[in-house]
Amino acid sequence: MKKIIALTIGLVLLSGCNPTVRIETPSEPIRIEANITIKHEIRIVVEKEVEEMFEDDEGLF
């Protein structure tokens, strides 16, 4: 008899723990802020190398 009462109380307690999942849209729009810095170091290095190549071979063109 005690087992039945304990089992009933346990089932009642477990049935109260009903997990819910809610999917809601945010009230404010999503903001994406990006600070982007683009460096042109590669282009400068290549241009210097090309200029040096033209200076070294003046009869190239």
N, C-alpha and C positions, 0 to 999 in steps of 0.2 A: 504494500500500500504506500509506503514511504517512497519507493522508487517511482511509482506512478505520479505522485504529487511532485517530486523533484523533477521528473521528466516534463511534466506539464508546465511547471514554473520556468524551466529552462527554455522550452519552446516559446512561451509567451515573451520572455526576455529577448530571445533571438529574433522573433518576428518584429520587435520594435526597432531593430537595427536594419532598416531597409535603406541601402545605399541608393542615392539618385545621382544621375549625371545630367547636368544642364549645360546646354550650349546656347550662349547668348551673344548677340552682336554688341560690340563696344558702343558706348554713347558718343564718343568722340572719334573722329577719323584717325587712322593710323598715320603717323608722321615718320618719314625716313629722312634723316639728316646725314649727309655725307660730305665730309671735307676732302676734296680730291686735289692732290698736287701732282702735276705732271712735270717731270724734269726732262730737259732736252740735252742732257750731257752726252749721250751717245752720238747724237747728230753732230755736235760740236767737235768731238774727237775725230769722227770720220771725215768731216770737212777739213780739219787741219791736216790729216794724213793725205787727203787728196791734193790739197794745195801744195804740200811738201813734195808729193810725187810729180806734180806739174812743174814745180820749180827745179827739181833735179833733172828732169827730161824735157828740156825746152823744145826739142825737135820732135816731140811726140805728135803734135797736131800741126 
